[in-house]
């Protein structure tokens, strides 16, 4: 499977993005995660490859 983005960069980017516009970003970010999940499933990734951690955010499922 191809790595789509450096996890450290993604964490910093998302943290900065949400801290600037928290109300607008929540729904938009959820929409992007939903689309990313669909694309990953189309490539053969497991259903729960991106896990939702309630109160914290998202994480990639550990093997």
N, C-alpha and C positions, 0 to 999 in steps of 0.2 A: 504494500500500500504506500502511496506517495504521501510525504509530509506536506501539508498545505501551508503551514505557517509555524514559525518558531514560537513555542508556547510562552516563553518569557516575554517576547514582544507583544503577543496577543493579550497577555494578562495586563501589561502596562497600558496598552492602547485602550482596552475595555475599561479599565479603572479610570483613566483620564477622561474618556468619553462620557461615562455615566456621571462622574462628579461635576461635569460642566452643565449638562442638561438632564438631570435625573428623571423628570416627569416625561419628557419626550422620548428618552432613550429606552425606557423599559419595554414599551410595546414594540418599538422598532427593533430592538435587539432580540426580543423573543421571536419576531418574524424572521430575522436572519438565521437564528438557530434552527427554526423549523425547516427553512429551505436547505440549510446545510445538512440536517438530518436526512432529508429526502434524497439529496444528491449522494450522500454517503451510502444510503441503503441501495441506491441504484448501482453503486460500485461494488456491492457485496458486503458492506459493513453490517455488523449485527444491529438489531433494532434499537438497542439501548447503548450504542457506542458513545454517545454524548449523554451523560447522566445529569439530571437536574438535582442540585443539592439545595433543598429548600432553605431560604434565608441567607444563602451564600452565593449561589450562581450555578455554574455548570462545570463539569470536568469530564475528561475522557476516561472511559472505563478502563480499569487496570486489568491485565490478563491474569 
